[in-house]
Amino acid sequence: MFGGLFDFNHDGETDAFEHAVGVSIVLSLGEEAETDRDDEDTDDEIALEALEEELDSLEDELSDLEDKLSDLEDKEPEDCTSVAYARWERRKERLEGMIAELESQISDVEDKMEDL
């Protein structure tokens, strides 16, 4: 089956003992390779869980900021030339920037999840 590959005493013949030892070596190597694949799967699963938690956190934060933006928009000052309006506009722009940044982070996390 394996030719002279397992002829450990180099007598030109593979006896039953040498054949058994050789087969056990091959089988143990196969088990190690399977264990390595299992470890990789576990690492991927751990990474995926961490990314899912990060995604949930980012989405919660995004929802909170969107609620704040909605509340802020409801309180838009009447006079667009007033100091209050300028302050309102700066707050609105800051919130929109934070929302855009979170959306970008969410997209990055989703991309990482797809790569796993």
Secondary structure in CASP SS format (residue, H / E / C, confidence):
PFRMAT SS
TARGET T0000
AUTHOR 0000-0000-0000
METHOD secondary structure of the structure
MODEL  1
M C 1.00
F C 1.00
G C 1.00
G C 1.00
L C 1.00
F C 1.00
D C 1.00
F C 1.00
N C 1.00
H C 1.00
D C 1.00
G C 1.00
E C 1.00
T C 1.00
D C 1.00
A H 1.00
F H 1.00
E H 1.00
H H 1.00
A H 1.00
V H 1.00
G H 1.00
V H 1.00
S H 1.00
I H 1.00
V H 1.00
L H 1.00
S H 1.00
L H 1.00
G H 1.00
E H 1.00
E H 1.00
A H 1.00
E H 1.00
T H 1.00
D H 1.00
R H 1.00
D H 1.00
D H 1.00
E H 1.00
D H 1.00
T H 1.00
D H 1.00
D H 1.00
E H 1.00
I H 1.00
A H 1.00
L H 1.00
E H 1.00
A H 1.00
L H 1.00
E H 1.00
E H 1.00
E H 1.00
L H 1.00
D H 1.00
S H 1.00
L H 1.00
E H 1.00
D H 1.00
E H 1.00
L H 1.00
S H 1.00
D H 1.00
L H 1.00
E H 1.00
D H 1.00
K H 1.00
L H 1.00
S H 1.00
D H 1.00
L H 1.00
E H 1.00
D H 1.00
K C 1.00
E C 1.00
P C 1.00
E C 1.00
D C 1.00
C C 1.00
T C 1.00
S C 1.00
V H 1.00
A H 1.00
Y H 1.00
A H 1.00
R H 1.00
W H 1.00
E H 1.00
R H 1.00
R H 1.00
K H 1.00
E H 1.00
R H 1.00
L H 1.00
E H 1.00
G H 1.00
M H 1.00
I H 1.00
A H 1.00
E H 1.00
L H 1.00
E H 1.00
S H 1.00
Q H 1.00
I H 1.00
S H 1.00
D H 1.00
V H 1.00
E H 1.00
D H 1.00
K H 1.00
M H 1.00
E H 1.00
D H 1.00
L C 1.00
END
